Amino acid sequence: MGLDHVRSEIDHMRVQVGRQRKEILQLQRLGISPASAELLLTRMLAKIEDLCAERDRLKKEHGGPTKGRVLGGRSW
């Protein structure tokens, strides 16, 4: 899995997490238990953490900065 692929997967998963959070709120408003939706959200967040770790490993492997830089920003 390449660095660009991991980054796009992280972005995709973050969008999915937002949708899942909205769904949980809707379930709560309707008085329906969101337990299974919350469990799915937990798994999604764990997946994002794994992908971020993979991204950082790939960046380190290729000699890129791992933290502290914003696109076009300064390195303090």
MODELLER restraints for C-alpha pairs under 7 A, 6 or more apart:
rsr = mdl.restraints
at = mdl.atoms
rsr.add(forms.Gaussian(group=physical.xy_distance, feature=features.Distance(at['CA:3:A'], at['CA:55:A']), mean=6.09, stdev=0.5))
rsr.add(forms.Gaussian(group=physical.xy_distance, feature=features.Distance(at['CA:3:A'], at['CA:58:A']), mean=6.19, stdev=0.5))
rsr.add(forms.Gaussian(group=physical.xy_distance, feature=features.Distance(at['CA:6:A'], at['CA:51:A']), mean=6.39, stdev=0.5))
rsr.add(forms.Gaussian(group=physical.xy_distance, feature=features.Distance(at['CA:6:A'], at['CA:55:A']), mean=6.11, stdev=0.5))
rsr.add(forms.Gaussian(group=physical.xy_distance, feature=features.Distance(at['CA:7:A'], at['CA:55:A']), mean=6.91, stdev=0.5))
rsr.add(forms.Gaussian(group=physical.xy_distance, feature=features.Distance(at['CA:10:A'], at['CA:48:A']), mean=6.00, stdev=0.5))
rsr.add(forms.Gaussian(group=physical.xy_distance, feature=features.Distance(at['CA:10:A'], at['CA:51:A']), mean=6.41, stdev=0.5))
rsr.add(forms.Gaussian(group=physical.xy_distance, feature=features.Distance(at['CA:13:A'], at['CA:48:A']), mean=6.66, stdev=0.5))
rsr.add(forms.Gaussian(group=physical.xy_distance, feature=features.Distance(at['CA:17:A'], at['CA:41:A']), mean=6.55, stdev=0.5))
rsr.add(forms.Gaussian(group=physical.xy_distance, feature=features.Distance(at['CA:17:A'], at['CA:44:A']), mean=6.80, stdev=0.5))
rsr.add(forms.Gaussian(group=physical.xy_distance, feature=features.Distance(at['CA:20:A'], at['CA:41:A']), mean=6.49, stdev=0.5))
rsr.add(forms.Gaussian(group=physical.xy_distance, feature=features.Distance(at['CA:24:A'], at['CA:34:A']), mean=5.68, stdev=0.5))
rsr.add(forms.Gaussian(group=physical.xy_distance, feature=features.Distance(at['CA:24:A'], at['CA:37:A']), mean=6.28, stdev=0.5))
rsr.add(forms.Gaussian(group=physical.xy_distance, feature=features.Distance(at['CA:27:A'], at['CA:33:A']), mean=6.67, stdev=0.5))
rsr.add(forms.Gaussian(group=physical.xy_distance, feature=features.Distance(at['CA:27:A'], at['CA:34:A']), mean=5.90, stdev=0.5))
rsr.add(forms.Gaussian(group=physical.xy_distance, feature=features.Distance(at['CA:28:A'], at['CA:34:A']), mean=6.52, stdev=0.5))
rsr.add(forms.Gaussian(group=physical.xy_distance, feature=features.Distance(at['CA:56:A'], at['CA:66:A']), mean=5.87, stdev=0.5))
rsr.add(forms.Gaussian(group=physical.xy_distance, feature=features.Distance(at['CA:59:A'], at['CA:65:A']), mean=6.71, stdev=0.5))
rsr.add(forms.Gaussian(group=physical.xy_distance, feature=features.Distance(at['CA:59:A'], at['CA:66:A']), mean=6.22, stdev=0.5))
rsr.add(forms.Gaussian(group=physical.xy_distance, feature=features.Distance(at['CA:60:A'], at['CA:66:A']), mean=6.48, stdev=0.5))
rsr.add(forms.Gaussian(group=physical.xy_distance, feature=features.Distance(at['CA:68:A'], at['CA:75:A']), mean=6.47, stdev=0.5))
rsr.add(forms.Gaussian(group=physical.xy_distance, feature=features.Distance(at['CA:69:A'], at['CA:75:A']), mean=5.71, stdev=0.5))
